[in-house]
């Protein structure tokens, strides 16, 4: 009876040694208790650089000439709307101010 128990203990020790050696060789992390570990997430490659490569470099933000042209177009459009009477109201003259003043 004690021979069977010894055999089991030896077999467990051998398999434990083999798994430890395998983990060292292949760079695995041992988790004999089976508890949750962040290792699976942490060993993944970071994807930030790869995602950034999909999007082209935004030239419009860096070039002051492009920004100036866009601002000029915006101002001309606003002026055109104002001439037609469709521009933004003066400060304090919008819908909210009209609603507040109706009750008085």
MOPAC internal coordinates of N, CA, C and O (Angstrom, degrees):
PM7 1SCF
backbone

  N    0.0000 0     0.00 0     0.00 0    0    0    0
  C    1.4515 1     0.00 0     0.00 0    1    0    0
  C    1.5131 1   110.93 1     0.00 0    2    1    0
  O    1.2310 1   120.58 1   138.35 1    3    2    1
  N    1.3196 1   116.50 1   -41.65 1    3    2    1
  C    1.4529 1   118.17 1   179.18 1    5    3    2
  C    1.5273 1   111.03 1   -70.44 1    6    5    3
  O    1.2310 1   119.90 1   156.22 1    7    6    5
  N    1.3423 1   117.80 1   -23.78 1    7    6    5
  C    1.4670 1   120.90 1   178.21 1    9    7    6
  C    1.5200 1   111.36 1   -66.73 1   10    9    7
  O    1.2310 1   120.38 1   141.08 1   11   10    9
  N    1.3408 1   116.89 1   -38.92 1   11   10    9
  C    1.4638 1   120.78 1   179.45 1   13   11   10
  C    1.5169 1   111.10 1   -67.23 1   14   13   11
  O    1.2310 1   120.31 1   141.70 1   15   14   13
  N    1.3218 1   117.02 1   -38.30 1   15   14   13
  C    1.4525 1   121.28 1   179.34 1   17   15   14
  C    1.5175 1   111.29 1   -67.87 1   18   17   15
  O    1.2310 1   121.31 1   140.51 1   19   18   17
  N    1.3330 1   115.10 1   -39.49 1   19   18   17
  C    1.4645 1   119.53 1   178.71 1   21   19   18
  C    1.5180 1   110.95 1   -65.94 1   22   21   19
  O    1.2310 1   121.81 1   141.16 1   23   22   21
  N    1.3406 1   114.14 1   -38.84 1   23   22   21
  C    1.4635 1   119.45 1   178.91 1   25   23   22
  C    1.5343 1   110.46 1   -61.93 1   26   25   23
  O    1.2310 1   120.53 1   138.57 1   27   26   25
  N    1.3116 1   116.59 1   -41.43 1   27   26   25
  C    1.4689 1   121.20 1   178.92 1   29   27   26
  C    1.5136 1   112.00 1   -66.27 1   30   29   27
  O    1.2310 1   120.68 1   139.79 1   31   30   29
  N    1.3363 1   116.30 1   -40.21 1   31   30   29
  C    1.4618 1   119.87 1   179.22 1   33   31   30
  C    1.5235 1   110.57 1   -65.07 1   34   33   31
  O    1.2310 1   121.17 1   137.34 1   35   34   33
  N    1.3496 1   115.38 1   -42.66 1   35   34   33
  C    1.4737 1   119.72 1   178.28 1   37   35   34
  C    1.5258 1   111.23 1   -63.40 1   38   37   35
  O    1.2310 1   120.80 1   137.55 1   39   38   37
  N    1.3341 1   116.08 1   -42.45 1   39   38   37
  C    1.4686 1   120.00 1   179.93 1   41   39   38
  C    1.5287 1   110.46 1   -63.25 1   42   41   39
  O    1.2310 1   120.31 1   139.19 1   43   42   41
  N    1.3299 1   117.01 1   -40.81 1   43   42   41
  C    1.4695 1   120.55 1   179.21 1   45   43   42
  C    1.5216 1   110.46 1   -65.44 1   46   45   43
  O    1.2310 1   120.55 1   139.51 1   47   46   45
  N    1.3462 1   116.55 1   -40.49 1   47   46   45
  C    1.4641 1   119.88 1  -179.93 1   49   47   46
  C    1.5275 1   110.85 1   -65.58 1   50   49   47
  O    1.2310 1   121.21 1   139.23 1   51   50   49
  N    1.3331 1   115.29 1   -40.77 1   51   50   49
  C    1.4703 1   119.30 1   179.80 1   53   51   50
  C    1.5210 1   110.56 1   -64.79 1   54   53   51
  O    1.2310 1   120.04 1   133.68 1   55   54   53
  N    1.3249 1   117.52 1   -46.32 1   55   54   53
  C    1.4693 1   119.40 1  -179.24 1   57   55   54
  C    1.5194 1   111.21 1   -65.91 1   58   57   55
  O    1.2310 1   120.56 1   144.77 1   59   58   57
  N    1.3335 1   116.54 1   -35.23 1   59   58   57
  C    1.4667 1   119.31 1   176.84 1   61   59   58
  C    1.5204 1   110.19 1   -64.57 1   62   61   59
  O    1.2310 1   120.31 1   136.04 1   63   62   61
  N    1.3254 1   117.02 1   -43.96 1   63   62   61
  C    1.4611 1   120.89 1   178.31 1   65   63   62
  C    1.5151 1   111.93 1   -62.84 1   66   65   63
  O    1.2310 1   121.02 1   140.07 1   67   66   65
  N    1.3339 1   115.66 1   -39.93 1   67   66   65
  C    1.4695 1   119.88 1   179.82 1   69   67   66
  C    1.5291 1   109.99 1   -65.91 1   70   69   67
  O    1.2310 1   119.94 1   136.03 1   71   70   69
  N    1.3253 1   117.72 1   -43.97 1   71   70   69
  C    1.4665 1   119.44 1  -179.10 1   73   71   70
  C    1.5273 1   111.15 1   -66.40 1   74   73   71
  O    1.2310 1   120.57 1   143.09 1   75   74   73
  N    1.3416 1   116.51 1   -36.91 1   75   74   73
  C    1.4703 1   118.53 1   177.00 1   77   75   74
  C    1.5202 1   111.10 1   -64.90 1   78   77   75
  O    1.2310 1   120.60 1   137.12 1   79   78   77
  N    1.3302 1   116.46 1   -42.88 1   79   78   77
  C    1.4638 1   120.04 1   179.32 1   81   79   78
  C    1.5257 1   110.32 1   -64.35 1   82   81   79
  O    1.2310 1   120.54 1   137.73 1   83   82   81
  N    1.3229 1   116.57 1   -42.27 1   83   82   81
  C    1.4599 1   120.13 1   179.45 1   85   83   82
  C    1.5292 1   110.79 1   -62.42 1   86   85   83
  O    1.2310 1   120.57 1   139.35 1   87   86   85
  N    1.3353 1   116.51 1   -40.65 1   87   86   85
  C    1.4620 1   120.77 1   179.29 1   89   87   86
  C    1.5278 1   110.56 1   -64.20 1   90   89   87
  O    1.2310 1   120.54 1   139.38 1   91   90   89
  N    1.3232 1   116.57 1   -40.62 1   91   90   89
  C    1.4723 1   119.32 1   178.68 1   93   91   90
  C    1.5205 1   111.14 1   -66.28 1   94   93   91
  O    1.2310 1   120.33 1   138.74 1   95   94   93
  N    1.3271 1   116.98 1   -41.26 1   95   94   93
  C    1.4715 1   120.93 1  -176.99 1   97   95   94
  C    1.5189 1   110.44 1   -67.33 1   98   97   95
  O    1.2310 1   120.15 1   132.05 1   99   98   97
  N    1.3263 1   117.31 1   -47.95 1   99   98   97
  C    1.4638 1   120.93 1  -173.59 1  101   99   98
  C    1.5153 1   113.60 1   -93.58 1  102  101   99
  O    1.2310 1   119.78 1  -178.54 1  103  102  101
  N    1.3374 1   118.03 1     1.46 1  103  102  101
  C    1.4534 1   120.68 1   176.53 1  105  103  102
  C    1.5183 1   113.78 1    74.36 1  106  105  103
  O    1.2310 1   119.98 1  -152.70 1  107  106  105
  N    1.3283 1   117.64 1    27.30 1  107  106  105
  C    1.4568 1   120.93 1   178.41 1  109  107  106
  C    1.5189 1   110.10 1   -86.45 1  110  109  107
  O    1.2310 1   120.67 1   -17.21 1  111  110  109
  N    1.3280 1   116.32 1   162.79 1  111  110  109
  C    1.4527 1   121.82 1   176.26 1  113  111  110
  C    1.5248 1   107.77 1  -106.30 1  114  113  111
  O    1.2310 1   120.78 1   -52.76 1  115  114  113
  N    1.3160 1   116.12 1   127.24 1  115  114  113
  C    1.4550 1   120.07 1   179.22 1  117  115  114
  C    1.5226 1   109.61 1   -78.28 1  118  117  115
  O    1.2310 1   121.50 1   -41.89 1  119  118  117
  N    1.3188 1   114.73 1   138.11 1  119  118  117
  C    1.4638 1   120.86 1   176.72 1  121  119  118
  C    1.5201 1   107.42 1  -139.15 1  122  121  119
  O    1.2310 1   120.13 1  -107.68 1  123  122  121
  N    1.3495 1   117.35 1    72.32 1  123  122  121
  C    1.4693 1   119.29 1  -174.89 1  125  123  122
  C    1.5241 1   113.07 1   -67.64 1  126  125  123
  O    1.2310 1   119.45 1   154.23 1  127  126  125
  N    1.3296 1   118.66 1   -25.77 1  127  126  125
  C    1.4637 1   119.91 1  -179.11 1  129  127  126
  C    1.5227 1   111.96 1   -80.90 1  130  129  127
  O    1.2310 1   120.20 1   160.49 1  131  130  129
  N    1.3258 1   117.21 1   -19.51 1  131  130  129
  C    1.4634 1   120.48 1   178.89 1  133  131  130
  C    1.5069 1   113.61 1    78.83 1  134  133  131
  O    1.2310 1   119.63 1  -164.22 1  135  134  133
  N    1.3288 1   118.31 1    15.78 1  135  134  133
  C    1.4560 1   120.67 1   178.67 1  137  135  134
  C    1.5223 1   110.21 1   -73.82 1  138  137  135
  O    1.2310 1   120.97 1   -21.49 1  139  138  137
  N    1.3372 1   115.75 1   158.51 1  139  138  137
  C    1.4675 1   119.93 1   179.13 1  141  139  138
  C    1.5159 1   109.99 1   -66.93 1  142  141  139
  O    1.2310 1   121.50 1   -39.18 1  143  142  141
  N    1.3053 1   114.73 1   140.82 1  143  142  141
  C    1.4564 1   119.45 1  -176.87 1  145  143  142
  C    1.5273 1   108.44 1  -140.05 1  146  145  143
  O    1.2310 1   119.91 1   -34.99 1  147  146  145
  N    1.3333 1   117.77 1   145.01 1  147  146  145
  C    1.4679 1   119.89 1   178.74 1  149  147  146
  C    1.5219 1   113.00 1   -80.08 1  150  149  147
  O    1.2310 1   120.28 1  -177.20 1  151  150  149
  N    1.3226 1   117.06 1     2.80 1  151  150  149
  C    1.4658 1   119.99 1  -174.46 1  153  151  150
  C    1.5258 1   112.18 1   -59.84 1  154  153  151
  O    1.2310 1   120.10 1   141.15 1  155  154  153
  N    1.3238 1   117.42 1   -38.85 1  155  154  153
  C    1.4626 1   121.32 1  -178.40 1  157  155  154
  C    1.5287 1   110.69 1   -60.50 1  158  157  155
  O    1.2310 1   120.56 1   139.94 1  159  158  157
  N    1.3207 1   116.54 1   -40.06 1  159  158  157
  C    1.4644 1   121.04 1  -179.98 1  161  159  158
  C    1.5194 1   110.39 1   -74.15 1  162  161  159
  O    1.2310 1   120.75 1   138.63 1  163  162  161
  N    1.3240 1   116.16 1   -41.37 1  163  162  161
  C    1.4623 1   120.30 1  -174.92 1  165  163  162
  C    1.5218 1   112.92 1   -70.48 1  166  165  163
  O    1.2310 1   119.70 1   155.49 1  167  166  165
  N    1.3290 1   118.17 1   -24.51 1  167  166  165
  C    1.4621 1   118.50 1  -177.52 1  169  167  166
  C    1.5250 1   112.46 1   -82.77 1  170  169  167
  O    1.2310 1   120.10 1   169.76 1  171  170  169
  N    1.3225 1   117.40 1   -10.24 1  171  170  169
  C    1.4727 1   119.80 1   177.69 1  173  171  170
  C    1.5159 1   109.93 1   -68.12 1  174  173  171
  O    1.2310 1   121.23 1   -27.51 1  175  174  173
  N    1.3232 1   115.26 1   152.49 1  175  174  173
  C    1.4623 1   120.13 1   176.46 1  177  175  174
  C    1.5215 1   109.41 1   -69.74 1  178  177  175
  O    1.2310 1   120.76 1   -33.11 1  179  178  177
  N    1.3119 1   116.16 1   146.89 1  179  178  177
  C    1.4592 1   120.00 1   176.07 1  181  179  178
  C    1.5175 1   108.71 1   -75.51 1  182  181  179
  O    1.2310 1   120.50 1   -42.61 1  183  182  181
  N    1.3296 1   116.65 1   137.39 1  183  182  181
  C    1.4572 1   119.51 1  -172.69 1  185  183  182
  C    1.5192 1   113.23 1  -104.66 1  186  185  183
  O    1.2310 1   119.44 1   179.79 1  187  186  185
  N    1.3228 1   118.67 1    -0.21 1  187  186  185
  C    1.4607 1   120.40 1  -174.47 1  189  187  186
  C    1.5185 1   113.45 1   -59.72 1  190  189  187
  O    1.2310 1   120.27 1   135.05 1  191  190  189
  N    1.3240 1   117.09 1   -44.95 1  191  190  189
  C    1.4713 1   120.53 1  -178.77 1  193  191  190
  C    1.5227 1   110.42 1   -65.31 1  194  193  191
  O    1.2310 1   120.54 1   139.98 1  195  194  193
  N    1.3234 1   116.58 1   -40.02 1  195  194  193
  C    1.4636 1   120.54 1  -177.88 1  197  195  194
  C    1.5298 1   110.17 1   -66.00 1  198  197  195
  O    1.2310 1   120.53 1   139.61 1  199  198  197
  N    1.3121 1   116.59 1   -40.39 1  199  198  197
  C    1.4649 1   120.32 1   179.21 1  201  199  198
  C    1.5248 1   109.85 1   -66.72 1  202  201  199
  O    1.2310 1   120.37 1   140.10 1  203  202  201
  N    1.3238 1   116.90 1   -39.90 1  203  202  201
  C    1.4601 1   120.67 1  -178.87 1  205  203  202
  C    1.5224 1   111.44 1   -64.57 1  206  205  203
  O    1.2310 1   120.16 1   151.98 1  207  206  205
  N    1.3261 1   117.29 1   -28.02 1  207  206  205
  C    1.4671 1   120.05 1  -179.93 1  209  207  206
  C    1.5247 1   112.16 1   -70.06 1  210  209  207
  O    1.2310 1   120.01 1   156.36 1  211  210  209
  N    1.3215 1   117.59 1   -23.64 1  211  210  209
  C    1.4625 1   120.44 1  -178.83 1  213  211  210
  C    1.5326 1   111.73 1   -69.29 1  214  213  211
  O    1.2310 1   120.70 1   150.87 1  215  214  213
  N    1.3177 1   116.27 1   -29.13 1  215  214  213
  C    1.4520 1   119.72 1  -175.05 1  217  215  214
  C    1.5226 1   109.45 1   -97.35 1  218  217  215
  O    1.2310 1   120.17 1   -49.28 1  219  218  217
  N    1.3154 1   117.27 1   130.72 1  219  218  217
  C    1.4740 1   119.13 1  -179.40 1  221  219  218
  C    1.5292 1   111.14 1   -70.67 1  222  221  219
  O    1.2310 1   121.25 1   -23.04 1  223  222  221
  N    1.3039 1   115.22 1   156.96 1  223  222  221
  C    1.4611 1   121.30 1   178.41 1  225  223  222
  C    1.5242 1   108.68 1   -66.47 1  226  225  223
  O    1.2310 1   120.24 1   -48.26 1  227  226  225
  N    1.3222 1   117.14 1   131.74 1  227  226  225
  C    1.4559 1   121.64 1  -176.27 1  229  227  226
  C    1.5272 1   109.82 1   -83.52 1  230  229  227
  O    1.2310 1   120.79 1   -75.44 1  231  230  229
  N    1.3216 1   116.09 1   104.56 1  231  230  229
  C    1.4562 1   121.54 1  -177.30 1  233  231  230
  C    1.5235 1   110.90 1   -74.34 1  234  233  231
  O    1.2310 1   120.35 1   149.54 1  235  234  233
  N    1.3237 1   116.94 1   -30.46 1  235  234  233
  C    1.4629 1   119.61 1  -174.36 1  237  235  234
  C    1.5184 1   112.09 1   -65.17 1  238  237  235
  O    1.2310 1   119.90 1   150.84 1  239  238  237
  N    1.3118 1   117.79 1   -29.16 1  239  238  237
  C    1.4697 1   120.02 1  -179.13 1  241  239  238
  C    1.5260 1   111.83 1   -76.36 1  242  241  239
  O    1.2310 1   120.08 1   151.46 1  243  242  241
  N    1.3208 1   117.46 1   -28.54 1  243  242  241
  C    1.4617 1   120.98 1  -175.51 1  245  243  242
  C    1.5224 1   113.40 1   -89.49 1  246  245  243
  O    1.2310 1   120.19 1   151.01 1  247  246  245
  N    1.3211 1   117.25 1   -28.99 1  247  246  245
  C    1.4570 1   120.97 1  -173.37 1  249  247  246
  C    1.5297 1   110.09 1   -88.79 1  250  249  247
  O    1.2310 1   119.38 1   -64.62 1  251  250  249
  N    1.3238 1   118.79 1   115.38 1  251  250  249
  C    1.4690 1   119.82 1  -179.10 1  253  251  250
  C    1.5306 1   113.08 1   -66.40 1  254  253  251
  O    1.2310 1   120.08 1   151.82 1  255  254  253
  N    1.3387 1   117.45 1   -28.18 1  255  254  253
  C    1.4656 1   119.65 1   178.74 1  257  255  254
  C    1.5263 1   111.13 1   -66.24 1  258  257  255
  O    1.2310 1   120.59 1   139.18 1  259  258  257
  N    1.3277 1   116.49 1   -40.82 1  259  258  257
  C    1.4682 1   120.51 1   179.15 1  261  259  258
  C    1.5241 1   109.48 1   -66.56 1  262  261  259
  O    1.2310 1   120.57 1   137.49 1  263  262  261
  N    1.3423 1   116.52 1   -42.51 1  263  262  261
  C    1.4671 1   120.25 1   179.87 1  265  263  262
  C    1.5284 1   110.44 1   -63.51 1  266  265  263
  O    1.2310 1   120.28 1   138.79 1  267  266  265
  N    1.3214 1   117.06 1   -41.21 1  267  266  265
  C    1.4684 1   120.58 1   179.84 1  269  267  266
  C    1.5275 1   110.62 1   -64.16 1  270  269  267
  O    1.2310 1   120.57 1   139.45 1  271  270  269
  N    1.3424 1   116.52 1   -40.55 1  271  270  269
  C    1.4630 1   119.69 1   179.67 1  273  271  270
  C    1.5266 1   110.64 1   -65.10 1  274  273  271
  O    1.2310 1   120.58 1   138.34 1  275  274  273
  N    1.3371 1   116.50 1   -41.66 1  275  274  273
  C    1.4639 1   119.43 1   179.04 1  277  275  274
  C    1.5236 1   111.29 1   -64.42 1  278  277  275
  O    1.2310 1   120.51 1   139.97 1  279  278  277
  N    1.3219 1   116.63 1   -40.03 1  279  278  277
  C    1.4672 1   120.72 1   178.51 1  281  279  278
  C    1.5302 1   110.33 1   -65.11 1  282  281  279
  O    1.2310 1   120.52 1   140.22 1  283  282  281
  N    1.3204 1   116.61 1   -39.78 1  283  282  281
  C    1.4767 1   121.26 1   178.79 1  285  283  282
  C    1.5257 1   110.36 1   -64.05 1  286  285  283
  O    1.2310 1   120.73 1   137.70 1  287  286  285
  N    1.3351 1   116.22 1   -42.30 1  287  286  285
  C    1.4649 1   119.88 1   177.98 1  289  287  286
  C    1.5317 1   110.58 1   -62.80 1  290  289  287
  O    1.2310 1   120.50 1   139.33 1  291  290  289
  N    1.3211 1   116.65 1   -40.67 1  291  290  289
  C    1.4597 1   120.78 1   179.39 1  293  291  290
  C    1.5268 1   110.86 1   -62.78 1  294  293  291
  O    1.2310 1   120.84 1   136.05 1  295  294  293
  N    1.3391 1   115.99 1   -43.95 1  295  294  293
  C    1.4663 1   119.50 1  -179.06 1  297  295  294
  C    1.5201 1   111.91 1   -66.24 1  298  297  295
  O    1.2310 1   120.00 1   140.16 1  299  298  297
  N    1.3411 1   117.61 1   -39.84 1  299  298  297
  C    1.4721 1   119.76 1   179.02 1  301  299  298
  C    1.5284 1   110.44 1   -66.27 1  302  301  299
  O    1.2310 1   120.55 1   142.68 1  303  302  301
  N    1.3259 1   116.55 1   -37.32 1  303  302  301
  C    1.4598 1   119.52 1   178.28 1  305  303  302
  C    1.5303 1   110.70 1   -65.12 1  306  305  303
  O    1.2310 1   120.79 1   137.96 1  307  306  305
  N    1.3597 1   116.09 1   -42.04 1  307  306  305
  C    1.4641 1   119.49 1   177.76 1  309  307  306
  C    1.5224 1   111.53 1   -61.96 1  310  309  307
  O    1.2310 1   120.73 1   137.88 1  311  310  309
  N    1.3220 1   116.21 1   -42.12 1  311  310  309
  C    1.4730 1   119.61 1   179.83 1  313  311  310
  C    1.5231 1   111.30 1   -63.76 1  314  313  311
  O    1.2310 1   120.72 1   140.56 1  315  314  313
  N    1.3403 1   116.22 1   -39.44 1  315  314  313
  C    1.4559 1   120.29 1   178.31 1  317  315  314
  C    1.5296 1   110.35 1   -63.05 1  318  317  315
  O    1.2310 1   120.46 1   137.95 1  319  318  317
  N    1.3378 1   116.74 1   -42.05 1  319  318  317
  C    1.4614 1   120.47 1   178.90 1  321  319  318
  C    1.5237 1   111.01 1   -65.18 1  322  321  319
  O    1.2310 1   120.02 1   140.15 1  323  322  321
  N    1.3348 1   117.57 1   -39.85 1  323  322  321
  C    1.4659 1   121.01 1   179.36 1  325  323  322
  C    1.5224 1   111.18 1   -63.63 1  326  325  323
  O    1.2310 1   120.67 1   139.78 1  327  326  325
  N    1.3326 1   116.33 1   -40.22 1  327  326  325
  C    1.4737 1   119.29 1   179.75 1  329  327  326
  C    1.5215 1   111.24 1   -63.99 1  330  329  327
  O    1.2310 1   120.53 1   147.42 1  331  330  329
  N    1.3418 1   116.60 1   -32.58 1  331  330  329
  C    1.4662 1   120.11 1   178.35 1  333  331  330
  C    1.5189 1   112.16 1   -84.47 1  334  333  331
  O    1.2310 1   120.26 1   176.11 1  335  334  333
  N    1.3397 1   117.10 1    -3.89 1  335  334  333
  C    1.4548 1   120.36 1   179.81 1  337  335  334
  C    1.5205 1   113.10 1    83.78 1  338  337  335
  O    1.2310 1   119.99 1  -162.60 1  339  338  337
  N    1.3176 1   117.63 1    17.40 1  339  338  337
  C    1.4620 1   121.86 1  -177.39 1  341  339  338
  C    1.5282 1   111.87 1  -109.07 1  342  341  339
  O    1.2310 1   119.31 1  -173.02 1  343  342  341
  N    1.2981 1   118.92 1     6.98 1  343  342  341
  C    1.4607 1   122.24 1  -176.76 1  345  343  342
  C    1.5138 1   112.40 1   -73.30 1  346  345  343
  O    1.2310 1   121.01 1    -4.39 1  347  346  345
  N    1.3279 1   115.67 1   175.61 1  347  346  345
  C    1.4588 1   120.90 1   178.77 1  349  347  346
  C    1.5183 1   109.53 1   -68.48 1  350  349  347
  O    1.2310 1   119.61 1   -35.61 1  351  350  349
  N    1.3382 1   118.36 1   144.39 1  351  350  349
  C    1.4627 1   120.43 1   179.49 1  353  351  350
  C    1.5223 1   110.85 1   -72.33 1  354  353  351
  O    1.2310 1   121.22 1   -16.55 1  355  354  353
  N    1.3473 1   115.28 1   163.45 1  355  354  353
  C    1.4608 1   119.58 1   176.54 1  357  355  354
  C    1.5141 1   109.32 1   -65.24 1  358  357  355
  O    1.2310 1   120.99 1   -19.59 1  359  358  357
  N    1.3032 1   115.71 1   160.41 1  359  358  357
  C    1.4589 1   120.96 1  -178.30 1  361  359  358
  C    1.5364 1   109.11 1   -61.66 1  362  361  359
  O    1.2310 1   120.86 1   -50.92 1  363  362  361
  N    1.3280 1   115.97 1   129.08 1  363  362  361
  C    1.4596 1   120.61 1   179.93 1  365  363  362
  C    1.5132 1   113.84 1    85.30 1  366  365  363
  O    1.2310 1   119.88 1  -173.37 1  367  366  365
  N    1.3321 1   117.84 1     6.63 1  367  366  365
  C    1.4660 1   120.80 1  -178.67 1  369  367  366
  C    1.5293 1   112.39 1  -116.80 1  370  369  367
  O    1.2310 1   119.78 1  -170.36 1  371  370  369
  N    1.3351 1   118.02 1     9.64 1  371  370  369
  C    1.4677 1   121.51 1  -175.83 1  373  371  370
  C    1.5113 1   113.32 1   -80.88 1  374  373  371
  O    1.2310 1   120.91 1    10.61 1  375  374  373
  N    1.3393 1   115.87 1  -169.39 1  375  374  373
  C    1.4630 1   121.96 1  -176.87 1  377  375  374
  C    1.5254 1   111.90 1   -61.38 1  378  377  375
  O    1.2310 1   120.86 1   137.16 1  379  378  377
  N    1.3347 1   115.95 1   -42.84 1  379  378  377
  C    1.4676 1   119.11 1  -178.74 1  381  379  378
  C    1.5104 1   112.44 1   -61.62 1  382  381  379
  O    1.2310 1   120.46 1   138.80 1  383  382  381
  N    1.3421 1   116.72 1   -41.20 1  383  382  381
  C    1.4617 1   120.26 1  -179.73 1  385  383  382
  C    1.5294 1   110.36 1   -67.86 1  386  385  383
  O    1.2310 1   120.23 1   143.40 1  387  386  385
  N    1.3098 1   117.16 1   -36.60 1  387  386  385
  C    1.4611 1   120.23 1   179.94 1  389  387  386
  C    1.5300 1   109.82 1   -66.14 1  390  389  387
  O    1.2310 1   120.19 1   139.23 1  391  390  389
  N    1.3273 1   117.24 1   -40.77 1  391  390  389
  C    1.4607 1   120.36 1   179.34 1  393  391  390
  C    1.5386 1   110.65 1   -65.18 1  394  393  391
  O    1.2310 1   120.41 1   140.04 1  395  394  393
  N    1.3199 1   116.82 1   -39.96 1  395  394  393
  C    1.4625 1   119.96 1  -179.74 1  397  395  394
  C    1.5199 1   111.09 1   -66.32 1  398  397  395
  O    1.2310 1   119.92 1   142.39 1  399  398  397
  N    1.3280 1   117.76 1   -37.61 1  399  398  397
  C    1.4573 1   121.29 1  -175.81 1  401  399  398
  C    1.5300 1   113.08 1   -79.86 1  402  401  399
  O    1.2310 1   119.71 1   162.65 1  403  402  401
  N    1.3348 1   118.17 1   -17.35 1  403  402  401
  C    1.4710 1   120.53 1  -178.91 1  405  403  402
  C    1.5264 1   111.14 1   -66.77 1  406  405  403
  O    1.2310 1   120.27 1   144.21 1  407  406  405
  N    1.3159 1   117.09 1   -35.79 1  407  406  405
  C    1.4583 1   120.74 1  -177.06 1  409  407  406
  C    1.5047 1   113.54 1   -70.85 1  410  409  407
  O    1.2310 1   119.50 1   162.81 1  411  410  409
  N    1.3010 1   118.56 1   -17.19 1  411  410  409
  C    1.4772 1   121.91 1  -175.90 1  413  411  410
  C    1.5047 1   112.50 1   -86.08 1  414  413  411
  O    1.2310 1   120.10 1   180.00 1  415  414  413

